[in-house]
Amino acid sequence: MAGIIPAPVSLELRDDATPFRLTESSRLVASGEGAAAVAETFAGLARAATGFELPVVGGAAGASDLEFVVGIGSVPGRAIEGYALESGADGVRLAADTAEGLFRGTQTLRQLLPAEIERADAARAPASGWTVPAASVADAPRFAYRGAMLDVARHFFAVDDVLDLVDRLALLKLNALHLHLTDDQGWRIEIESWPELTGIGASTSVDGHGGGFYTKDDYRRIVEYAAARFITIVPEIDLPGHTNAALSAYPELNCDGVAPPPYEGTEVGFSSLCASPEREEATDRFLADITREVAEITPGPWLHLGGDESLATSEADFRDLVRRMTRAGAATGKTIIGWHEMGACRELRAGTIGQYWSFVEPAGDAVSLTKSFVGQGGRVILSPADVAYLDMKYPDDPEGPLGAVLGLDWAKGPTSLEEAYGWEPVGIVPGIGESDILGIEAPLWTETIATVPELEFMVFPRVAAIAEIAWSPSVAAGGSRSEVDFAARLAALGTHLDTLGVSYHRVAGVPWARPLRTGDVPRFLPMTPHILT
């Protein structure tokens, strides 16, 4: 399927037909609600690469133009993110029922263009222009939620680093970026009513690499940039465990009234908010304030409240704290998401989303806890750790771009590209059907990852496999899941990643255009981690 990832619902390449040529005379002709903004976002990318003027205009399109249309009935079934693309000698026509669908179509167009479209230095295009093959594409996603997660609590990443990641994820038609903003090692979001959360709580990270946090304006910048690319930011405040950073900042949140020291290790399960009546006022005020302030700067519909690995909390206290924290979160008007352990509470608000993080073959009580969300009127996001966690080691145990061996292996060992690509969402959790699944998410935890090159090395190329599972039709619905075909398309995507300067891992079995050779200098030179001290 050409070089397109994720694979579209249908694609016809007309090899015997004349391709479209993007030239100095090309325009982007936009019509319909939101079309001009989408065209302008695409034009910004193309102008930087080509040096062409590429104006966004109204009116009739000519043979050298790209037409961007938002109009009801453009896509069969009126899929919110669906689109149709036609390209050839008569021009390019990209149409969708919504601006969101139109944007997804631009990412297919981006992959159909030569990889030089990713350059930002106005590379000189050939006199004949850059070509788009003559093609017909009709497409729409399988799942509504297609996400990745970045843990900025274990190691902090600056705003511009997050924006770069947003661009990379948009290329793969992902539509959610879950930011794990708090954990034992650091509190990364400004809360004005509890200032020491970022005064003391943001001062550390794993292995003493310093700290950092996002001001509210920083966070708004991330949200707005992502929204322009139709990616929703999903903030996570991890409660009631994983809270040492908060407990170290405020003694009154501890049952004994004594703040523990900041933490720079990687153990889990030792911290907990206090559920005792003596701390009820402080705990409930804390829950109400933090959920309110985060919700106020989050236009998206979701607020993630964690709920995982609360090993230091008794079962009764855990259920009580989940009830209280989800009540506080729901009072903001947001839909709550929680890791599957939160399903132990039988008083969740209707519609609460459970995020499953056990294995392809479930362990322990993960199935019953996950089904609890559906039983209480909610749905499920699937993130099985042994195939979807991007921080798991690669099987070849390579050195990362800065010389360190990266990743963990607790999720049944390393995860290969084939394993990341080879699973089917329906059936992972017995009793959870297609309609119960909101979507798929690939988390990246950062215990061993402190720099952008290391982040990219672990994310790419496996996130492309997860993106295809989340977007493309299932085999049961007529889709294809061919490792050989995927590898060929991944190699084509690799040329775009090369041009972007992404420090991805060139895994074996993919015919990469530029294989990594022994002694190669990484694209990114060793650098200081992105931290604030």
C-alpha positions in Angstrom: 0.0 0.0 0.0 2.5 2.6 -1.2 4.3 3.9 1.9 1.2 4.8 3.9 1.1 3.9 7.6 -1.4 3.2 9.0 -2.8 1.3 6.0 -5.9 3.0 4.6 -9.2 1.2 4.2 -8.8 1.3 0.4 -6.0 2.5 -1.9 -5.8 2.3 -5.6 -2.5 3.3 -7.3 -2.8 4.0 -11.0 0.8 3.3 -12.1 -0.1 3.9 -15.8 -1.6 7.3 -15.0 0.2 10.7 -14.9 1.1 11.7 -11.3 0.3 15.1 -9.8 3.2 17.6 -9.7 3.6 20.1 -6.9 5.2 23.1 -8.5 5.9 26.8 -7.9 2.5 27.6 -9.4 0.5 25.3 -7.1 -2.1 26.7 -4.8 -4.1 25.2 -1.9 -7.8 25.9 -2.7 -9.9 25.5 0.4 -13.7 25.4 0.9 -15.9 24.5 3.8 -15.7 25.0 7.6 -12.2 24.6 8.9 -10.7 23.7 5.5 -8.5 26.8 5.3 -6.9 26.3 8.7 -6.0 22.7 7.8 -4.7 23.8 4.4 -2.6 26.5 6.1 -1.1 23.9 8.5 -0.1 21.7 5.5 1.1 24.7 3.5 3.4 25.7 6.3 5.1 22.3 6.1 5.3 22.4 2.3 6.6 26.0 2.1 9.4 25.2 4.6 10.4 22.2 2.5 10.1 23.7 -1.0 10.4 27.4 -0.8 7.2 27.7 -2.9 4.6 30.4 -2.1 1.7 27.9 -2.0 -1.0 30.4 -1.1 -4.3 29.2 0.5 -7.1 30.6 -1.6 -10.8 30.2 -2.4 -12.4 29.6 -5.7 -12.0 27.0 -8.4 -9.0 24.6 -8.4 -6.8 24.0 -11.4 -4.7 21.1 -12.5 -1.6 22.3 -10.6 -3.6 22.9 -7.4 -4.5 20.9 -4.3 -8.1 21.2 -3.3 -9.1 20.9 0.3 -12.8 20.4 0.9 -14.9 20.0 4.0 -18.5 19.1 3.2 -21.2 16.8 4.4 -21.3 13.6 2.4 -17.7 13.7 1.3 -17.1 10.3 3.1 -19.3 7.3 3.0 -20.8 6.7 6.5 -19.9 10.3 7.5 -17.0 9.1 9.6 -15.7 12.0 11.8 -12.1 11.3 10.8 -12.7 9.8 7.4 -11.5 11.3 4.2 -11.2 10.7 0.5 -8.2 11.6 -1.6 -7.8 11.7 -5.4 -4.6 12.6 -7.1 -3.4 12.7 -10.7 -2.6 15.0 -13.6 -5.8 17.0 -12.9 -4.7 17.9 -9.4 -5.2 16.7 -5.9 -8.6 16.7 -4.2 -8.8 15.9 -0.5 -12.3 15.9 0.9 -13.9 15.1 4.3 -17.0 15.7 6.3 -15.0 17.4 9.1 -11.8 19.5 9.4 -10.5 16.7 11.6 -10.9 14.1 8.8 -9.4 16.6 6.3 -6.3 16.8 8.5 -5.9 13.1 8.7 -6.0 13.0 4.9 -3.1 15.5 4.8 -1.0 13.0 6.6 -1.6 10.5 3.9 -0.7 13.1 1.3 2.4 13.9 3.3 3.5 10.3 3.1 2.7 10.1 -0.6 5.0 13.0 -1.3 8.8 12.5 -1.4 10.5 12.4 2.0 12.0 15.9 1.3 8.6 17.3 2.2 9.8 16.9 5.8 12.8 19.3 5.3 12.6 22.7 7.0 15.4 24.4 4.9 13.6 25.1 1.6 15.3 22.4 -0.3 15.3 23.1 -4.0 12.7 21.0 -5.7 13.4 19.6 -9.2 12.3 21.8 -12.0 9.5 19.4 -12.8 8.2 19.6 -9.2 7.6 16.9 -6.5 5.2 14.2 -7.5 2.2 12.5 -5.9 1.3 9.2 -7.5 -2.0 9.0 -9.3 -4.1 7.4 -6.5 -7.6 7.0 -5.0 -7.8 6.6 -1.2 -10.9 6.2 0.9 -10.2 5.9 4.6 -11.6 6.1 8.2 -10.3 4.8 11.5 -11.3 1.6 13.3 -11.1 3.1 16.8 -12.0 6.6 18.0 -9.1 6.9 20.5 -5.6 6.3 19.2 -3.0 7.5 21.5 0.5 7.5 22.9 1.6 8.3 26.4 4.7 10.2 27.6 5.9 10.0 31.2 7.4 13.4 32.0 7.4 12.6 35.8 10.3 10.2 35.9 12.3 12.4 33.5 11.1 15.8 32.5 10.9 16.9 28.8 10.7 20.5 27.7 7.8 22.0 25.9 9.5 22.1 22.5 10.4 18.4 22.8 6.7 17.6 23.4 5.7 19.7 20.4 8.1 17.7 18.2 6.6 14.5 19.5 3.1 15.8 18.6 4.2 16.3 15.0 5.6 12.8 14.8 2.4 11.3 16.2 0.2 13.3 13.9 2.0 11.8 10.9 0.7 8.4 12.1 -2.9 9.7 12.5 -2.8 9.3 16.3 -5.3 11.7 18.0 -4.4 11.6 21.7 -1.3 12.4 23.7 -1.6 11.2 27.3 0.9 13.2 29.5 1.8 11.4 32.8 2.3 14.6 34.7 2.8 13.3 38.3 4.5 10.4 40.0 6.7 9.7 43.0 9.7 11.3 41.3 8.2 14.6 40.2 5.1 16.8 40.0 5.2 18.5 36.6 2.1 20.8 36.3 1.6 24.1 38.1 -1.2 24.2 40.6 -1.6 27.7 41.9 -3.5 26.8 45.1 -0.8 24.3 46.1 2.4 26.0 45.0 4.9 23.7 46.7 3.8 20.9 44.4 6.1 22.5 41.9 8.3 24.2 44.5 9.4 21.0 46.2 7.6 18.3 44.3 9.1 19.2 40.9 12.7 19.5 42.1 13.7 15.9 41.3 13.6 13.1 38.8 15.1 9.6 38.5 18.8 9.3 39.2 19.1 13.0 40.3 18.9 14.4 36.8 17.2 17.6 38.1 13.6 18.6 37.9 11.2 20.8 36.0 7.6 21.5 35.4 5.1 23.1 33.0 3.6 26.5 34.0 0.0 26.8 33.0 1.0 28.9 30.0 3.5 26.1 29.0 0.7 23.5 29.2 -1.7 25.8 27.2 0.9 26.1 24.5 1.2 22.3 24.3 -2.6 21.9 24.2 -3.1 24.6 21.5 -0.3 23.2 19.3 -1.7 19.7 19.6 -5.3 20.9 18.9 -4.1 22.5 15.6 -3.1 18.9 14.6 -6.3 17.4 16.0 -4.5 15.7 18.9 -6.2 15.9 22.3 -4.0 16.2 25.3 -5.0 13.8 28.1 -3.5 15.0 31.5 -2.8 12.4 34.1 -2.6 13.1 37.8 -1.7 9.7 39.3 -3.6 9.0 42.5 -3.8 7.8 45.2 -0.5 5.9 44.9 2.5 7.2 43.0 2.2 10.4 45.1 5.5 10.8 46.9 6.2 14.1 45.1 3.0 15.6 46.5 3.5 14.0 49.9 7.0 15.5 50.1 5.6 18.9 49.4 2.7 18.9 51.9 3.0 17.2 55.3 -0.8 17.5 55.8 -1.4 14.9 53.1 0.5 12.3 55.1 -1.3 10.3 57.8 1.5 11.0 60.3 1.8 14.7 59.3 5.5 14.2 58.3 6.6 14.8 54.7 8.9 12.1 53.3 12.0 13.2 51.4 11.8 13.6 47.6 12.4 10.4 45.7 14.8 9.7 42.8 14.5 5.9 42.5 12.4 3.6 40.4 10.5 1.5 42.9 6.7 1.6 42.9 3.9 1.0 45.3 5.2 2.6 48.5 3.3 5.9 48.6 -0.4 6.8 49.1 -2.7 9.6 50.0 -4.1 9.4 53.4 -7.7 8.1 53.7 -8.0 8.6 57.5 -10.8 10.9 58.9 -8.1 13.1 60.5 -6.8 14.0 57.0 -10.2 14.0 55.2 -10.4 17.8 54.9 -6.9 18.3 53.5 -7.2 15.3 51.2 -10.5 16.3 49.7 -9.5 19.9 49.3 -6.3 18.7 47.5 -8.4 16.5 45.2 -10.9 19.2 44.4 -8.2 21.9 43.8 -5.9 19.9 41.6 -8.7 18.4 39.4 -10.3 21.8 39.0 -7.2 23.6 38.0 -6.0 21.0 35.6 -9.5 20.7 34.1 -9.7 24.5 33.6 -6.7 24.5 31.3 -7.7 21.2 29.5 -10.3 21.7 26.8 -10.3 18.0 25.9 -13.0 15.8 27.4 -10.7 13.5 29.5 -9.0 13.7 32.9 -6.8 10.7 33.8 -6.5 10.0 37.5 -4.2 7.0 37.6 -5.3 4.4 40.2 -2.5 1.9 39.5 -0.1 0.1 41.8 -1.5 1.5 45.1 0.2 -1.2 47.0 0.6 0.8 50.2 -3.1 1.5 50.3 -5.5 -1.0 52.0 -8.3 -2.3 49.8 -10.9 -0.4 51.8 -9.0 2.9 51.7 -8.3 2.4 48.0 -11.9 2.1 47.1 -12.8 5.1 49.3 -10.0 7.2 47.8 -11.0 6.2 44.2 -14.6 7.2 45.0 -13.5 10.6 46.4 -11.0 11.4 43.6 -13.3 10.4 40.8 -16.1 12.4 42.4 -13.9 15.4 42.4 -12.7 14.8 38.9 -16.3 14.3 37.6 -17.3 17.6 39.2 -15.2 19.4 36.7 -17.3 18.0 33.8 -14.6 15.8 32.5 -14.8 12.1 31.7 -12.5 10.2 34.0 -9.9 7.7 32.8 -8.2 5.3 35.2 -5.8 2.4 35.0 -7.7 -0.9 35.3 -7.1 -1.3 39.1 -9.6 1.5 39.5 -12.3 -1.0 38.6 -12.1 -2.3 42.1 -14.4 0.6 43.0 -18.1 -0.1 42.3 -19.0 3.6 42.7 -17.5 5.0 39.5 -19.4 7.6 37.5 -21.2 6.2 34.5 -18.9 6.5 31.5 -15.6 6.2 33.3 -12.9 4.8 31.0 -10.7 1.9 32.1 -7.1 1.6 30.7 -6.0 -2.0 30.6 -2.2 -2.5 31.1 -1.9 -6.2 31.8 -0.7 -8.7 29.1 -2.1 -10.1 25.9 -2.7 -13.2 28.1 -4.1 -11.4 31.2 -2.6 -11.9 34.6 -4.3 -11.8 38.0 -7.6 -10.0 38.3 -7.0 -7.7 35.4 -9.9 -9.1 33.5 -12.5 -8.6 36.2 -11.2 -5.2 37.1 -11.4 -4.1 33.4 -14.8 -5.5 32.9 -16.0 -3.5 35.9 -15.7 -0.3 33.9 -18.0 -1.7 31.1 -20.4 -3.0 33.8 -20.6 0.6 35.2 -21.4 2.1 31.8 -17.9 2.9 30.6 -15.5 1.7 27.9 -11.9 0.5 27.7 -8.5 1.7 26.3 -6.2 -1.2 25.6 -2.4 -0.9 26.4 -1.2 -4.5 26.9 2.2 -4.0 28.4 3.9 -6.9 26.5 3.1 -5.5 23.1 2.1 -1.8 23.5 4.6 -0.5 26.1 7.2 1.5 24.2 9.7 1.4 27.1 10.2 -2.3 26.9 13.6 -3.3 25.6 14.2 -4.4 22.0 15.1 -8.1 21.6 18.5 -7.2 20.1 19.3 -5.1 23.3 20.9 -2.4 21.3 22.8 0.6 22.6 20.7 3.7 22.3 21.8 6.8 20.3 23.8 8.1 23.3 25.5 4.8 24.1 23.2 3.5 26.9 21.1 0.3 26.8 17.6 1.5 27.2 14.3 0.1 28.5 12.9 -2.5 30.9 11.9 -6.1 30.4 9.4 -6.9 33.2 6.5 -7.3 30.7 7.4 -10.9 29.8 10.7 -9.8 28.3 11.7 -7.5 25.4 9.1 -6.5 22.8 9.9 -7.0 19.1 8.4 -5.0 16.2 6.6 -8.2 15.2 5.0 -8.6 18.6 4.0 -4.9 18.6 2.3 -5.5 15.2 0.9 -9.0 15.6 -1.9 -8.7 18.2 -5.6 -8.2 17.8 -7.5 -6.0 20.3 -10.7 -7.9 20.4 -10.3 -10.9 22.6 -7.5 -9.6 24.8 -10.0 -9.1 27.7 -12.5 -11.9 27.5 -16.0 -10.5 27.4 -14.9 -7.1 26.0 -16.1 -6.7 22.4 -15.3 -4.2 19.7 -18.0 -1.7 20.8 -16.6 -1.7 24.4 -13.2 -0.6 23.2 -12.7 3.2 23.0 -9.2 2.7 21.5 -5.6 1.8 21.8 -2.7 3.6 23.5 1.1 3.0 23.5 2.7 4.3 26.7 6.3 5.3 27.1 7.6 5.2 30.7 10.9 7.1 31.2 12.8 5.4 34.1 15.7 4.8 31.7 15.0 7.6 29.2 16.3 11.1 29.8 16.8 12.7 26.4 15.0 13.3 23.1 17.2 10.9 21.0 16.5 8.1 23.6 12.8 8.9 23.6 12.6 8.6 19.8 14.8 5.5 19.7 12.3 3.7 21.9 9.1 5.1 20.3 10.0 4.6 16.7 9.3 2.3 14.9 7.1 0.3 17.3 4.6 3.2 17.7 3.8 2.8 13.9 2.7 -0.8 14.6 0.4 0.4 17.3 -1.0 3.2 15.1 -1.9 0.7 12.4 -3.7 -1.6 14.8 -5.7 1.3 16.1 -6.6 2.8 12.7 -6.7 0.1 10.0 -9.5 -2.4 9.5 -9.3 -5.7 11.4 -8.7 -8.9 9.5 -12.3 -9.9 10.4 -13.5 -6.7 8.7 -11.6 -7.3 5.5 -8.3 -5.7 6.5 -4.8 -7.3 5.9 -2.1 -7.8 8.5 1.0 -8.7 6.5 4.3 -8.3 8.2 6.1 -8.3 4.9 3.9 -5.5 3.5 4.1 -3.6 6.8 7.9 -3.8 6.7 8.0 -2.4 3.2 5.7 0.5 4.1 7.7 1.1 7.3 10.9 1.4 5.2 9.2 4.2 3.2 8.1 5.9 6.4 11.7 5.6 7.5 12.8 7.9 4.7 10.5 10.6 6.2 11.9 9.9 9.7 15.4 10.2 8.3 14.6 13.6 6.8 13.0 14.7 10.1 16.2 13.7 11.9 14.3 11.2 14.1 16.7 8.9 16.0 14.7 5.7 15.4 15.9 2.2 15.9 16.6 0.4 12.6 15.3 -3.0 13.6 16.2 -6.0 11.6 13.8 -7.4 9.0 12.9 -4.0 7.6 14.5 -2.9 4.3 15.6 0.5 5.6 16.8 2.9 2.9 19.7 3.9 5.2 20.7 1.0 7.4 22.6 1.8 10.6 26.2 0.6 10.2 28.7 -0.1 12.9 30.5 3.2 13.7 27.8 5.4 12.4 27.5 8.7 14.2 24.0 9.2 15.5 22.0 12.1 14.0 21.7 13.7 17.5 25.0 14.3 19.2 25.2 13.6 22.9 23.4 16.4 24.8 22.4 17.4 28.2 19.0 16.1 29.3 16.1 18.6 28.9 15.8 19.6 32.6 15.2 22.6 34.8 17.2 22.8 37.9 
